Amino acid sequence: MSNIAIATLKYALTSEKKMNLIAKLVKNMSVKEALDVLNFTPKRPAKILYKVVKSAAANAESKGLKYDELFIDKIEVWRGPKLKRIRFVSRSRVNYYIRHRAFVKVVLNTK
């Protein structure tokens, strides 16, 4: 039985740069500390990462690992596909914009 737990999220509606800023904030923290920090960080990627870390902790508990001994070993963030969108503006014109996506993988380990 291995002592790691993994949770992944694909196609998160935020850019990988914004997600990386928050991921660097909680890397190598214990799960309890990381969830507290993410809960009170006023950024949208923090709320997304909170759910992924909580899911990884639930996966670890279902494997039989102790919640108090878990810490974040790795957080991998990479670029997902872009969504090309249009916005209609005045005088029958169109503005183009891109919605970025991110993939996130959280690996928890025990001390």
C-alpha positions as CSV (number, residue, x, y, z in Angstrom):
1,M,0.0,0.0,0.0
2,S,1.5,3.3,-1.1
3,N,1.5,6.4,1.1
4,I,0.5,8.9,-1.7
5,A,-2.8,10.3,-2.8
6,I,-3.5,12.1,-6.0
7,A,-6.3,14.4,-7.2
8,T,-6.5,16.0,-10.6
9,L,-8.7,18.7,-12.1
10,K,-8.9,19.3,-15.8
11,Y,-10.3,22.3,-17.7
12,A,-10.4,24.7,-14.8
13,L,-11.6,28.1,-16.0
14,T,-8.5,30.1,-15.0
15,S,-5.1,30.6,-16.6
16,E,-2.1,28.5,-15.6
17,K,-0.2,31.7,-14.6
18,K,-2.8,32.6,-12.0
19,M,-3.1,29.0,-10.8
20,N,0.7,28.8,-10.4
21,L,0.8,31.8,-8.2
22,I,-1.5,30.2,-5.7
23,A,0.1,26.7,-6.1
24,K,3.5,28.2,-5.1
25,L,1.9,29.6,-2.0
26,V,0.9,26.3,-0.6
27,K,3.5,23.9,-1.9
28,N,5.2,21.8,0.9
29,M,2.6,22.7,3.5
30,S,0.6,20.3,5.6
31,V,-3.0,19.8,4.3
32,K,-4.6,21.5,7.3
33,E,-2.4,24.6,6.9
34,A,-2.9,24.7,3.1
35,L,-6.7,24.5,3.4
36,D,-6.7,27.4,5.9
37,V,-4.5,29.5,3.6
38,L,-6.6,28.7,0.5
39,N,-9.8,29.4,2.3
40,F,-8.8,33.0,3.2
41,T,-7.0,33.9,0.0
42,P,-9.2,36.2,-2.0
43,K,-8.4,34.9,-5.5
44,R,-10.6,32.7,-7.7
45,P,-7.9,30.1,-8.4
46,A,-7.6,29.7,-4.6
47,K,-11.2,28.5,-4.4
48,I,-10.5,26.0,-7.2
49,L,-7.3,24.7,-5.6
50,Y,-9.1,24.4,-2.3
51,K,-11.5,21.9,-3.7
52,V,-8.7,19.9,-5.4
53,V,-6.6,19.7,-2.2
54,K,-9.7,18.7,-0.2
55,S,-10.5,15.9,-2.8
56,A,-6.9,14.6,-2.6
57,A,-7.2,14.5,1.2
58,A,-10.5,12.6,0.9
59,N,-8.7,10.1,-1.5
60,A,-5.9,9.7,1.1
61,E,-8.4,9.0,3.9
62,S,-10.2,6.4,1.8
63,K,-6.8,4.7,1.4
64,G,-6.4,4.6,5.1
65,L,-3.8,7.4,5.6
66,K,-4.0,9.7,8.6
67,Y,-5.2,13.3,7.9
68,D,-2.8,14.9,10.4
69,E,0.3,13.4,8.7
70,L,-0.5,14.5,5.1
71,F,1.4,17.3,3.4
72,I,1.4,18.6,-0.2
73,D,4.3,16.9,-2.0
74,K,3.7,18.2,-5.5
75,I,1.4,20.6,-7.3
76,E,1.6,20.4,-11.0
77,V,-0.1,23.1,-13.1
78,W,-0.1,23.1,-16.9
79,R,-1.9,24.8,-19.8
80,G,-5.2,23.5,-21.1
81,P,-6.9,24.3,-24.3
82,K,-8.0,27.8,-25.1
83,L,-11.6,28.8,-25.7
84,K,-12.0,31.4,-28.4
85,R,-14.9,33.7,-27.8
86,I,-16.4,36.9,-29.3
87,R,-18.1,39.9,-27.8
88,F,-20.4,42.1,-29.7
89,V,-19.7,45.9,-29.4
90,S,-21.2,49.0,-30.9
91,R,-21.5,49.8,-34.6
92,S,-21.9,46.1,-35.6
93,R,-18.3,45.3,-34.6
94,V,-16.9,42.2,-32.9
95,N,-14.1,41.9,-30.3
96,Y,-12.3,38.6,-30.0
97,Y,-11.0,37.3,-26.7
98,I,-9.6,34.0,-25.3
99,R,-10.7,32.1,-22.2
100,H,-7.7,30.2,-20.8
101,R,-7.9,26.9,-19.1
102,A,-5.6,25.0,-16.7
103,F,-5.0,21.5,-15.6
104,V,-4.0,20.8,-11.9
105,K,-2.6,17.7,-10.3
106,V,-2.1,17.6,-6.5
107,V,0.0,14.8,-4.9
108,L,-0.2,14.3,-1.1
109,N,2.3,12.3,0.9
110,T,2.8,11.3,4.5
111,K,5.6,12.5,6.8
